[in-house]
Amino acid sequence: ARPTPCQCAGGCGLPLPFLAVGLRSGPPCYLPASGQSVDHYATSLADEVIDFGEATRTGKLMVLEWHGTSASEVLAKWEQMFAKALVSGSPMFRVAGDMACERQMFPSEAEMMAYEEAYDRMARRFPLVTLCAYDARQFSGETILRMLKTHPDMFQGHLGVFLS
């Protein structure tokens, strides 16, 4: 079963302030989202006194959408965008991912997780801060475990302590 797109029942609780801080401080910000989720982020950022329209027009915030594409296609797009940001002189950038929204863009949860794993490896090559928010109510335990294994830098201690 596919998770429902974020309506902020918990899914964008962390990405929203993460984006707001990034938009105020200046680095390019990326938001993979579509449909009503984009509308919700626009409204919520307005509550943070951030003009969503202005941020997207100026390229300070890039809203990204892909549907039915493979992990490798999406990663190629990220690499192009990050390289372009570096060439333009950006010292760093932010990506805020609400994974329930991103799940809707992939043909399966397995493809989304293949993307997450490859993104984690690719992102290490760029001056990048990424927040991938998983609403545990919307994903299987297996997916959450796989996510924890994919992002071991979330923990100060060794991940095995949490998984044994």
Secondary structure, 3 states (H helix, E strand, C coil): CCCCCCCCCCCCCCHHHHHHHHHHHCCCEEEECCCHHHHHHHHHHHHCCCCHHHHHHCCCEEEECCCCCCHHHHHHHHHHHHHHHHHCCCCCEEEEEEHHHHHCCCCCHHHHHHHHHHHHHHHCCCCEEEEEECCHHHCCHHHHHHHHHHCHHHCCCCHHHHHC
